[in-house]
Amino acid sequence: MAEDTDIQQRIQGLIDEEHSLRGQLGEGKITPGEEHQRLQAIEVELDQCWDLLRQRRARREFGENPDDAQVRSASTVENYLD
């Protein structure tokens, strides 16, 4: 199972990729459709990473094993209500 720092590094990597995509679009290296498709995938993965990190923190707070936290499906994390 990933450690919190691994998850945080993945989050930062996804944010960096998001910024890179915007730059590539501005330079004409990718099409708006390519940017949009990849940004959607990044958004889902970011939501999954943040959810996993929250699960791990909650388990730790309540004396449970954070390694028991599981990545939830895209449909689950994308349908949370604010």
N, C-alpha and C positions, 0 to 999 in steps of 0.2 A: 504494500500500500504506500502511496505517496505521503511524504511528510508535508507539513504546512509550508515550509520554505520551498519545496518543489512546486507546490500548487501556486504559490505567490510568484515564483519565477515564470511559470507557464502563463499566468495572467499578464505579467509584464511583457512577455514575448508576444502575446496576442495583441496587446495594446501597441507595441512597436510595429507589428505587422500592419495593423489598421492604419497607423500614420504613414507607413511606407506605401501602402496601397493608394492613399489619397495623393501622395506625391507622384506616384507612377501615373495616376490618372491625369494629374495636372501637366505632366511632361508628355502625355500622349502615348505612353508605353503600354497601357491597357485601355480597354474600352469601358464605358460606363457600365455595361452589362456584366463584364468580368469583375469589375470592382464591386458592384452590388451583390453578385452571387457570393463572392468570397467574404464580404462584410457580413452578410447574413450568417454564414457558417461561423465566422469569428464570434458574432454576437451570441449564438447558441452555446458555443464552447465556453465563452466567458461566463455566461449564466450558470453553466454546469460547474465550472471551477469555483465560482463564488458560493454556490450552493454547497458544494463539497466542503469548502473551507468553513462555512457556517455550521454544517453538521458536525465536523470534527471539533470545533470550538464548543459547541453545545454538549457533545458527549463528554469532553474533558471537564467542562464545568459541573456536570452532574455525576462525575465519578465513573463514567463509562469509558470503554476503550475507544479512542478516536479512530483506530485502524478498522473498526467495524463500520465506519461510514462508507457509503457506496455512491458512486456517480449515478445520479438519476437520469432517466431518459430525457431527451430533448423535449418531448411533448409534455412531460411533467414540469420541467423548470420553465418552459415557455408559457405555461398556462396558470402560473401562480397569479393570484389576485393581489394587487397592491393594497 
